[in-house]
């Protein structure tokens, strides 16, 4: 069974090789954390945010992101006088129209949290998204079969001073908990892949997501599942672009038009009526044994003036091959009303 998120695959690489490869590919330094939520919480605390501060957020964020954010700056759907930051989420790896959002943030004097959970390589008007904003966070486990792991990018000296201090401190207890969380998540992925009843693991997962935002260390076991060279990283980016190009070629009127961006996607949104989407999702499962969920996607790519529509989400991690994506697009074309 292939799902939207990658599972877990054991590997034998190192974290340093991945970080060096990414720096060589993009010119960006990515600093490792246990997950994106931990990076976000750490960065906001380093910037002096407190729980009575507010962060302007888009709709449809997962509860784990919202609960993590609430530890440092309360998430709010409507800006107020207490708003100090805006969280900009490049959903599925499709860049938001950042020039419009940046103008508003500058006017309001908001910190920009650049949520890059769904992509490492997407660009907007020729510039890598990862370097935009006051701090960028990435979720490596949404892109690669590593179960856990994230990172942060920022030019803010306060964040790096705090990160350097934290890295030098004894993190022995935190590392024990990080490795325990990684074992629980590996167990979940193994059982989920086999379509077994996951039983008590679900309860453990809720606990893991509750305390992960407080844990800084990157889990050692995750490093081996990451690309290890610049070439591997660039090839992975190109593989995802190719899937996007296939969807554009076969379904030109059902995918977003993004002439201002280079898309390296986490998933590809496909639009249709609600009945069509349900029929396509069911047919794809019956034909390919691939889970293609229905999710809301902002077709305007502007969280300040969004256009959310229920869409089919076609994944792009390594299990989603060109053959599978072409087959999915063919099924949609044959059943489109």
C-alpha positions as CSV (number, residue, x, y, z in Angstrom):
1,X,0.0,0.0,0.0
2,X,1.4,3.4,-1.0
3,X,0.2,6.4,1.0
4,X,0.8,10.2,0.8
5,X,3.6,10.1,3.4
6,X,6.8,8.1,3.1
7,X,7.1,5.3,5.6
8,X,10.4,4.2,7.1
9,X,13.4,2.6,5.3
10,X,16.6,1.7,7.1
11,X,19.7,3.3,5.7
12,X,23.4,3.7,6.5
13,X,24.3,7.3,5.8
14,X,25.3,10.2,8.1
15,X,23.6,13.5,8.9
16,X,26.7,15.4,8.0
17,X,26.7,14.0,4.5
18,X,23.1,15.1,4.0
19,X,23.7,18.6,5.3
20,X,26.8,19.0,3.2
21,X,25.0,17.8,0.1
22,X,22.1,20.2,0.7
23,X,24.5,23.2,1.3
24,X,26.3,22.3,-1.9
25,X,23.0,22.0,-3.9
26,X,21.4,25.2,-2.7
27,X,23.9,27.4,-0.8
28,X,21.7,27.2,2.2
29,X,22.8,26.0,5.7
30,X,20.2,23.7,7.3
31,X,20.5,23.2,11.0
32,X,19.1,19.9,12.3
33,X,16.3,19.4,14.8
34,X,14.2,16.4,16.0
35,X,11.3,17.7,13.8
36,X,9.9,20.9,12.1
37,X,7.7,21.6,15.1
38,X,10.7,21.6,17.5
39,X,12.6,23.9,15.1
40,X,9.6,26.3,15.0
41,X,9.1,26.4,18.8
42,X,12.9,26.8,19.4
43,X,13.1,29.7,16.8
44,X,10.2,31.6,18.2
45,X,11.4,31.3,21.8
46,X,14.8,32.5,20.7
47,X,13.1,35.6,19.2
48,X,11.4,36.3,22.6
49,X,7.9,35.1,21.7
50,X,5.6,34.3,24.6
51,X,2.2,32.4,24.9
52,X,0.2,35.7,25.0
53,X,1.6,36.6,21.6
54,X,-0.3,35.5,18.5
55,X,0.7,34.0,15.2
56,X,-1.6,34.5,12.2
57,X,-2.1,31.0,10.6
58,X,-3.8,29.6,7.5
59,X,-6.7,27.1,7.9
60,X,-6.4,23.3,7.6
61,X,-3.2,23.1,9.6
62,X,-2.8,19.8,11.5
63,X,-3.6,19.8,15.2
64,X,0.0,18.8,16.0
65,X,1.3,22.0,14.4
66,X,-1.3,24.2,16.2
67,X,-0.6,22.6,19.6
68,X,3.1,23.0,19.1
69,X,2.8,26.6,18.1
70,X,0.6,27.3,21.1
71,X,3.6,26.6,23.4
72,X,5.2,29.9,22.2
73,X,2.7,32.1,20.3
74,X,-1.0,31.3,20.2
75,X,-2.3,30.5,16.7
76,X,-5.1,32.8,15.4
77,X,-7.1,32.8,12.2
78,X,-7.8,36.5,12.5
79,X,-5.0,39.0,13.1
80,X,-5.3,41.3,16.1
81,X,-3.2,43.8,18.1
82,X,-1.4,40.9,19.7
83,X,-0.3,39.4,16.4
84,X,3.5,39.3,16.1
85,X,4.1,36.7,13.4
86,X,2.6,35.2,10.3
87,X,3.0,31.5,9.5
88,X,3.3,31.0,5.7
89,X,2.7,27.4,4.6
90,X,3.8,26.4,1.1
91,X,1.3,23.6,0.8
92,X,2.3,20.5,-1.1
93,X,5.5,22.4,-2.1
94,X,3.6,25.1,-4.2
95,X,5.0,28.5,-3.2
96,X,2.6,31.1,-1.8
97,X,2.7,34.5,-3.5
98,X,5.2,35.7,-1.1
99,X,5.6,39.2,-2.5
100,X,2.0,40.0,-1.5
101,X,2.4,38.4,1.9
102,X,5.7,40.0,2.6
103,X,4.2,43.5,1.9
104,X,1.6,42.9,4.5
105,X,4.1,41.5,7.0
106,X,6.3,44.5,6.5
107,X,3.4,46.9,7.0
108,X,2.3,45.1,10.2
109,X,5.9,44.5,11.4
110,X,5.2,40.8,11.7
111,X,7.9,38.1,11.9
112,X,7.6,35.7,9.0
113,X,7.6,31.9,9.8
114,X,8.4,30.2,6.5
115,X,6.9,26.7,6.8
116,X,8.8,24.6,4.3
117,X,7.5,21.2,5.6
118,X,6.5,20.1,2.1
119,X,9.6,21.0,0.1
120,X,13.4,21.5,0.1
121,X,13.9,22.9,-3.4
122,X,10.9,24.9,-4.6
123,X,11.7,28.3,-6.0
124,X,9.7,31.5,-6.4
125,X,10.7,33.9,-9.2
126,X,14.2,32.3,-9.4
127,X,15.0,32.3,-5.6
128,X,14.9,29.3,-3.3
129,X,12.0,29.6,-0.9
130,X,14.1,28.1,2.0
131,X,16.0,31.4,2.5
132,X,12.9,33.6,2.7
133,X,11.4,35.0,5.9
134,X,12.8,35.4,9.4
135,X,13.0,31.6,10.0
136,X,12.3,28.7,7.8
137,X,11.5,25.2,9.1
138,X,11.5,21.9,7.2
139,X,10.1,18.4,8.0
140,X,12.4,15.8,6.5
141,X,10.1,13.0,7.5
142,X,7.5,14.3,5.1
143,X,9.9,14.0,2.2
144,X,12.1,11.0,3.0
145,X,11.6,7.6,4.7
146,X,13.3,8.7,7.9
147,X,10.3,8.6,10.3
148,X,11.6,11.7,12.2
149,X,13.8,14.7,11.6
150,X,13.6,18.4,10.7
151,X,15.6,21.6,10.4
152,X,15.7,25.3,10.6
153,X,17.2,28.0,8.3
154,X,17.6,31.6,9.5
155,X,19.9,34.6,9.2
156,X,18.8,35.9,12.6
157,X,21.7,36.0,15.0
158,X,19.5,35.5,18.1
159,X,18.4,32.1,16.8
160,X,21.9,31.0,16.0
161,X,23.2,32.1,19.4
162,X,20.5,30.1,21.1
163,X,21.1,27.1,18.9
164,X,24.8,27.1,19.5
165,X,24.3,27.3,23.2
166,X,21.8,24.5,23.2
167,X,24.0,22.3,21.0
168,X,26.9,22.6,23.5
169,X,24.8,21.7,26.5
170,X,24.3,18.2,27.7
171,X,21.4,16.8,25.7
172,X,21.7,13.2,27.0
173,X,18.2,13.0,28.4
174,X,16.7,14.6,25.4
175,X,18.5,12.2,23.0
176,X,17.2,9.2,24.9
177,X,13.6,10.5,24.4
178,X,14.2,11.3,20.8
179,X,15.5,7.8,20.0
180,X,12.5,6.3,21.9
181,X,10.2,8.5,19.8
182,X,11.9,7.3,16.7
183,X,11.4,3.6,17.7
184,X,7.7,4.2,18.2
185,X,7.3,5.9,14.9
186,X,9.2,3.1,13.1
187,X,6.9,0.6,14.7
188,X,3.9,2.6,13.5
189,X,5.2,2.7,9.9
190,X,5.9,-1.0,9.8
191,X,2.5,-2.0,11.1
192,X,0.7,0.6,8.9
193,X,2.5,-0.6,5.8
194,X,1.2,-4.1,6.5
195,X,-2.3,-2.8,7.0
196,X,-2.3,-4.5,10.5
197,X,-4.3,-3.1,13.4
198,X,-1.9,-0.7,15.0
199,X,-3.4,-1.1,18.5
200,X,-1.6,0.6,21.3
201,X,0.9,2.2,18.9
202,X,-1.8,4.9,18.2
203,X,-1.8,5.9,21.8
204,X,2.0,6.0,21.9
205,X,2.0,8.1,18.7
206,X,-0.2,10.8,20.4
207,X,2.3,10.9,23.3
208,X,5.3,11.2,20.9
209,X,3.7,14.2,19.0
210,X,3.0,15.8,22.4
211,X,6.6,16.0,23.6
212,X,8.5,16.2,20.3
213,X,8.3,20.0,20.1
214,X,10.4,20.2,23.3
215,X,13.2,18.0,21.9
216,X,16.1,19.5,20.0
217,X,18.5,16.6,19.0
218,X,18.2,15.1,15.5
219,X,17.6,11.3,15.9
220,X,20.7,9.4,14.8
221,X,18.7,6.6,13.3
222,X,17.0,9.0,10.8
223,X,20.2,10.1,9.1
224,X,20.8,6.9,7.2
225,X,17.4,7.3,5.4
226,X,18.4,10.7,3.9
227,X,20.1,11.4,0.5
228,X,23.8,11.4,1.1
229,X,25.3,13.4,-1.8
230,X,24.5,16.5,-3.7
231,X,23.8,14.4,-6.8
232,X,21.3,12.2,-4.9
233,X,19.5,15.3,-3.6
234,X,19.4,17.0,-7.0
235,X,18.2,13.7,-8.6
236,X,15.4,13.5,-6.1
237,X,14.4,17.0,-6.8
238,X,14.3,16.3,-10.5
239,X,12.3,13.1,-10.0
240,X,9.6,15.1,-8.2
241,X,9.6,17.8,-10.9
242,X,9.1,15.1,-13.5
243,X,6.0,13.8,-11.8
244,X,4.7,17.4,-11.7
245,X,5.4,17.8,-15.4
246,X,3.5,14.5,-16.2
247,X,0.4,15.8,-14.3
248,X,0.6,19.2,-16.2
249,X,0.9,17.4,-19.5
250,X,-1.9,14.9,-18.9
251,X,-4.3,17.1,-16.9
252,X,-3.5,20.7,-17.9
253,X,-6.9,22.1,-16.8
254,X,-7.0,20.2,-13.4
255,X,-3.7,21.2,-11.9
256,X,-2.5,24.7,-10.7
257,X,-0.8,27.1,-13.1
258,X,2.4,28.4,-11.5
259,X,4.4,30.3,-14.1
260,X,6.2,32.3,-11.3
261,X,7.6,29.2,-9.6
262,X,9.8,26.1,-10.0
263,X,7.8,23.4,-8.2
264,X,9.4,20.5,-6.4
265,X,6.3,19.0,-4.9
266,X,5.4,16.9,-1.9
267,X,2.1,16.2,-3.6
268,X,0.1,17.4,-6.7
269,X,-3.4,18.8,-6.3
270,X,-6.0,17.8,-8.9
271,X,-9.3,19.6,-9.0
272,X,-12.8,18.2,-9.8
273,X,-16.3,18.1,-8.4
274,X,-16.7,16.5,-5.1
275,X,-18.4,13.5,-6.7
276,X,-15.7,13.2,-9.3
277,X,-12.9,13.4,-6.6
278,X,-14.5,10.6,-4.6
279,X,-15.0,8.4,-7.7
280,X,-11.4,9.0,-8.8
281,X,-9.9,8.2,-5.4
282,X,-11.9,5.0,-5.1
283,X,-11.0,3.9,-8.7
284,X,-7.3,4.6,-8.1
285,X,-7.3,2.5,-5.0
286,X,-9.0,-0.4,-6.7
287,X,-6.7,-0.2,-9.7
288,X,-3.4,0.7,-8.2
289,X,-3.7,0.1,-4.5
290,X,-2.5,3.7,-3.9
291,X,-4.1,6.0,-1.3
292,X,-5.0,9.3,-2.9
293,X,-6.7,11.4,-0.3
294,X,-9.1,14.4,-0.7
295,X,-7.6,17.5,0.9
296,X,-8.2,21.3,0.8
297,X,-5.7,23.2,-1.3
298,X,-5.3,26.9,-1.7
299,X,-5.5,27.4,-5.5
300,X,-4.8,31.2,-5.1
301,X,-1.6,30.4,-3.2
302,X,-2.1,33.4,-1.0
303,X,-3.2,32.7,2.6
304,X,-4.3,36.3,3.0
305,X,-6.8,35.9,0.1
306,X,-7.1,32.2,-0.3
307,X,-9.2,30.0,-2.6
308,X,-9.4,26.6,-0.9
309,X,-11.0,23.8,-2.9
310,X,-11.3,20.1,-2.1
311,X,-8.7,18.4,-4.3
312,X,-7.1,15.0,-5.0
313,X,-3.6,14.8,-3.6
314,X,-1.2,12.7,-5.6
315,X,2.0,12.0,-3.7
316,X,5.5,12.4,-4.9
317,X,7.9,10.5,-2.6
318,X,10.0,7.6,-4.0
319,X,7.3,5.0,-4.1
320,X,5.2,7.2,-6.5
321,X,6.9,6.3,-9.8
322,X,6.3,7.8,-13.2
323,X,4.3,4.7,-14.2
324,X,2.0,5.1,-11.2
325,X,1.4,8.8,-11.8
326,X,0.7,8.3,-15.5
327,X,-1.7,5.5,-14.6
328,X,-3.5,7.8,-12.1
329,X,-3.8,10.6,-14.6
330,X,-5.1,8.2,-17.2
331,X,-7.8,6.9,-14.8
332,X,-8.8,10.5,-14.1
333,X,-9.0,11.4,-17.7
334,X,-11.1,8.3,-18.5
335,X,-13.6,9.0,-15.8
336,X,-13.8,12.8,-16.0
337,X,-17.3,14.0,-16.5
